Amino acid sequence: MLTERIDFPGPHGKLSAKLDAPTGTPRAYGIFAHCFTCSKDVLAATFISRGLASLGVAVLRFDFAGLGASHGDFADTNFSSNVEDLVAAADYMRAKFAAPQLLIGHSLGGAAVLAAAQRVPEAKAIVTIAAPSDPHYVVNTLLGEHLDTIAQLGEARVKLAGRDFNIRQHFVEDAGRHRLHEKIATLGRALLVMHAPQDDTVSMDNATRIFELAQHPKSFISLDGMDHLITRREDAAYVAGVISAWSARYLDGSGA
């Protein structure tokens, strides 16, 4: 397996990425969208992508604008900009390597791949991991106690995953404008929903909602015993193995 560092243009400037690829010709290409306020180097993104590469699927994992090594100010971003970054990543892969047939999203990244899927026509298989069924869930759950301050002052300093971030009113408003249930119901691609019953960050109800809204072909895998961020390497290896086995039915194996 090889890992290549890559920069590509995004709507808010340079986006930083890594491509994990098998030593031979990939049987397909995919994109991994990381969790809210995380980065491409978080354990789940790293080991799931590398696990898939070892099984023949090349995966591009990238930092959303304002996070990791990507350009931009996080306070200027929102769910819509995440979706635009994802589309930019797919455009880059189509031009440089091959169009992505597999889209994987973790947490809010999972909601982003559901929103972006129809703008990546070559994507045949979509995977969500611990994803909210709507981006506004993140606002209500993680930002709830700060909403009054954000509404009054236009922004608030919020501690997320041990780090401080400026969250502005446009982030809240943008999340409320998305109607992800319509995107899910008309997805038109194979869908794999993965979620842990014990997830205390994004409740299992979200996975149920996504699965019920989606049309067949769809599958559900319980990540029993795993935490929201999938912080154990053996858990990430399991997730990668399941995604590889499930998606093989939908990828054409040409790498193009």
C-alpha positions as CSV (number, residue, x, y, z in Angstrom):
1,M,0.0,0.0,0.0
2,L,1.2,3.5,-0.8
3,T,0.1,6.9,0.6
4,E,0.5,10.0,-1.5
5,R,0.1,13.6,-0.2
6,I,-2.0,15.7,-2.5
7,D,-3.3,19.3,-2.8
8,F,-6.2,20.2,-5.0
9,P,-8.2,23.3,-5.6
10,G,-11.4,23.8,-3.6
11,P,-14.1,26.6,-3.5
12,H,-12.2,28.2,-0.5
13,G,-8.7,27.6,-1.7
14,K,-6.3,24.7,-1.5
15,L,-7.6,21.5,0.0
16,S,-5.1,19.0,1.5
17,A,-5.5,15.3,1.0
18,K,-3.9,11.9,1.1
19,L,-4.5,9.1,-1.4
20,D,-4.2,5.6,0.0
21,A,-3.7,3.2,-2.8
22,P,-2.8,-0.4,-3.4
23,T,0.6,-1.2,-4.9
24,G,-1.1,-2.5,-8.1
25,T,-3.9,-1.1,-10.2
26,P,-6.8,-0.1,-8.0
27,R,-10.1,-2.0,-8.7
28,A,-11.9,1.3,-7.9
29,Y,-11.5,4.7,-6.4
30,G,-13.3,6.2,-3.4
31,I,-13.5,9.3,-1.3
32,F,-13.6,9.4,2.6
33,A,-15.3,12.5,4.2
34,H,-14.2,12.9,7.8
35,C,-16.3,13.7,10.9
36,F,-17.3,17.2,12.1
37,T,-14.2,19.3,13.2
38,C,-12.0,16.3,12.5
39,S,-9.4,15.9,9.8
40,K,-8.2,13.4,7.2
41,D,-5.6,12.1,9.7
42,V,-8.1,11.2,12.4
43,L,-7.8,7.5,13.2
44,A,-11.0,6.4,11.6
45,A,-10.3,8.1,8.3
46,T,-6.7,6.9,8.3
47,F,-7.2,3.2,9.1
48,I,-10.5,2.7,7.2
49,S,-8.9,4.3,4.1
50,R,-5.7,2.3,4.5
51,G,-7.7,-0.9,5.1
52,L,-9.6,-0.4,1.9
53,A,-6.4,0.3,0.0
54,S,-5.0,-3.0,1.2
55,L,-8.1,-4.6,-0.2
56,G,-7.7,-3.0,-3.6
57,V,-9.7,0.2,-3.4
58,A,-7.8,3.6,-3.6
59,V,-9.3,6.1,-1.2
60,L,-8.8,9.9,-1.2
61,R,-9.2,11.4,2.3
62,F,-9.1,15.1,2.5
63,D,-9.5,18.0,5.0
64,F,-12.6,20.1,4.7
65,A,-11.8,23.8,4.3
66,G,-10.6,25.4,7.5
67,L,-9.5,22.1,9.0
68,G,-6.3,20.2,9.1
69,A,-3.9,21.5,6.4
70,S,-6.6,22.9,4.1
71,H,-6.9,26.6,3.5
72,G,-9.8,28.7,4.7
73,D,-11.3,29.8,8.0
74,F,-13.5,27.2,9.7
75,A,-15.8,30.0,10.9
76,D,-16.6,30.8,7.3
77,T,-17.6,27.2,6.5
78,N,-20.9,25.3,6.9
79,F,-22.6,22.2,5.7
80,S,-23.1,23.6,2.2
81,S,-19.3,24.3,1.9
82,N,-18.6,20.8,3.0
83,V,-20.7,19.5,0.2
84,E,-18.9,21.8,-2.3
85,D,-15.6,20.5,-1.0
86,L,-16.7,16.9,-1.6
87,V,-17.8,17.7,-5.2
88,A,-14.4,19.4,-5.8
89,A,-12.6,16.3,-4.5
90,A,-14.7,14.1,-6.9
91,D,-13.9,16.5,-9.8
92,Y,-10.2,16.4,-9.0
93,M,-10.2,12.6,-8.9
94,R,-12.1,12.3,-12.2
95,A,-9.5,14.5,-13.9
96,K,-6.3,13.2,-12.2
97,F,-7.0,9.5,-11.6
98,A,-10.6,8.1,-12.1
99,A,-14.0,9.2,-11.0
100,P,-14.9,7.9,-7.5
101,Q,-17.3,5.0,-7.5
102,L,-17.4,4.8,-3.7
103,L,-18.3,7.6,-1.3
104,I,-17.8,7.1,2.4
105,G,-18.7,9.6,5.1
106,H,-18.2,9.6,8.9
107,S,-20.6,11.5,11.2
108,L,-21.4,14.8,9.5
109,G,-19.2,13.7,6.6
110,G,-21.8,10.9,6.1
111,A,-24.6,13.5,5.8
112,A,-22.4,15.4,3.3
113,V,-21.9,12.4,1.1
114,L,-25.7,11.8,1.0
115,A,-26.1,15.4,0.0
116,A,-23.4,15.3,-2.6
117,A,-24.0,11.9,-4.2
118,Q,-26.3,13.0,-7.0
119,R,-23.6,15.5,-8.1
120,V,-21.1,12.6,-8.5
121,P,-22.8,10.5,-11.2
122,E,-20.1,7.8,-11.3
123,A,-20.6,7.0,-7.6
124,K,-22.3,3.6,-7.4
125,A,-22.0,2.9,-3.7
126,I,-22.6,5.2,-0.7
127,V,-21.5,4.4,2.9
128,T,-22.5,6.4,6.0
129,I,-20.8,5.7,9.4
130,A,-22.4,7.1,12.5
131,A,-24.1,9.8,10.4
132,P,-26.9,12.2,11.4
133,S,-30.0,11.9,9.2
134,D,-30.0,15.7,8.9
135,P,-27.3,18.3,9.4
136,H,-29.5,20.3,11.8
137,Y,-29.1,17.4,14.3
138,V,-25.6,18.6,14.8
139,V,-26.8,22.1,15.6
140,N,-29.4,20.9,18.1
141,T,-27.2,18.3,19.8
142,L,-23.7,19.8,19.8
143,L,-24.5,23.5,19.7
144,G,-27.8,23.7,21.5
145,E,-26.6,25.5,24.6
146,H,-24.9,28.1,22.5
147,L,-27.7,28.9,20.1
148,D,-29.0,31.9,22.0
149,T,-25.5,33.4,22.1
150,I,-24.9,32.8,18.5
151,A,-28.3,34.4,17.6
152,Q,-27.6,37.5,19.8
153,L,-23.9,38.0,18.9
154,G,-23.7,36.4,15.5
155,E,-21.1,33.8,16.7
156,A,-19.9,31.9,19.8
157,R,-16.7,30.1,20.8
158,V,-17.6,26.4,21.2
159,K,-15.5,23.6,22.5
160,L,-15.8,20.5,20.3
161,A,-13.7,17.4,20.8
162,G,-11.5,19.3,23.2
163,R,-10.8,22.2,20.8
164,D,-12.3,25.6,20.5
165,F,-14.1,26.7,17.3
166,N,-15.9,29.8,16.3
167,I,-19.4,28.9,15.1
168,R,-21.3,31.7,13.3
169,Q,-25.0,32.2,12.7
170,H,-24.7,31.3,9.0
171,F,-23.7,27.8,10.0
172,V,-26.9,27.4,12.0
173,E,-29.0,28.9,9.3
174,D,-27.4,26.8,6.5
175,A,-28.0,23.5,8.4
176,G,-31.6,24.4,8.7
177,R,-32.0,25.0,5.0
178,H,-31.1,21.4,4.0
179,R,-33.8,18.8,3.5
180,L,-31.6,15.7,3.5
181,H,-34.6,13.3,3.6
182,E,-35.4,14.2,0.0
183,K,-31.8,13.4,-1.1
184,I,-31.9,10.1,0.8
185,A,-35.3,9.1,-0.7
186,T,-34.1,9.8,-4.2
187,L,-30.5,8.6,-3.8
188,G,-30.7,6.0,-6.6
189,R,-27.4,4.3,-5.4
190,A,-26.6,1.3,-3.3
191,L,-26.4,2.4,0.3
192,L,-24.7,0.9,3.4
193,V,-25.7,2.4,6.8
194,M,-23.3,1.7,9.6
195,H,-24.0,2.8,13.2
196,A,-23.3,1.7,16.8
197,P,-26.2,1.2,19.1
198,Q,-24.1,2.6,21.9
199,D,-23.2,5.9,20.0
200,D,-23.8,8.7,22.5
201,T,-22.9,11.5,20.1
202,V,-25.3,10.7,17.1
203,S,-28.2,8.5,18.3
204,M,-29.1,5.3,16.6
205,D,-32.5,6.9,15.6
206,N,-30.6,8.7,12.9
207,A,-29.4,5.5,11.3
208,T,-33.0,4.1,11.4
209,R,-34.3,7.3,9.7
210,I,-31.7,7.1,6.9
211,F,-32.4,3.4,6.3
212,E,-36.1,3.8,6.3
213,L,-36.0,6.7,3.9
214,A,-33.7,5.0,1.4
215,Q,-34.8,2.8,-1.4
216,H,-33.3,-0.6,-2.1
217,P,-30.6,-1.7,-2.6
218,K,-29.7,-0.8,1.0
219,S,-28.0,-2.6,3.8
220,F,-27.5,-2.0,7.5
221,I,-24.5,-3.1,9.7
222,S,-24.6,-2.6,13.5
223,L,-21.2,-1.4,14.8
224,D,-21.9,-3.0,18.1
225,G,-19.5,-1.9,20.9
226,M,-17.8,0.8,18.9
227,D,-17.6,4.5,19.9
228,H,-18.7,7.3,17.7
229,L,-15.2,8.2,16.5
230,I,-14.1,4.6,16.0
231,T,-11.0,5.0,18.0
232,R,-9.8,1.4,18.1
233,R,-7.7,0.2,15.2
234,E,-9.4,-3.3,15.2
235,D,-12.8,-1.6,14.8
236,A,-11.6,0.5,11.9
237,A,-10.2,-2.6,10.3
238,Y,-13.5,-4.3,10.7
239,V,-15.4,-1.4,9.1
240,A,-12.9,-1.4,6.2
241,G,-13.4,-5.1,5.6
242,V,-17.2,-4.9,5.6
243,I,-17.2,-1.9,3.2
244,S,-14.8,-3.7,0.9
245,A,-16.9,-6.9,0.8
246,W,-20.2,-5.0,0.5
247,S,-19.1,-2.6,-2.2
248,A,-17.5,-5.2,-4.4
249,R,-20.9,-6.1,-5.7
250,Y,-21.4,-2.5,-7.1
251,L,-17.9,-1.5,-8.2
252,D,-17.0,-2.4,-11.8
253,G,-13.4,-3.3,-11.0
254,S,-12.0,-1.3,-13.8
255,G,-10.6,1.4,-11.7
256,A,-12.1,3.9,-14.2
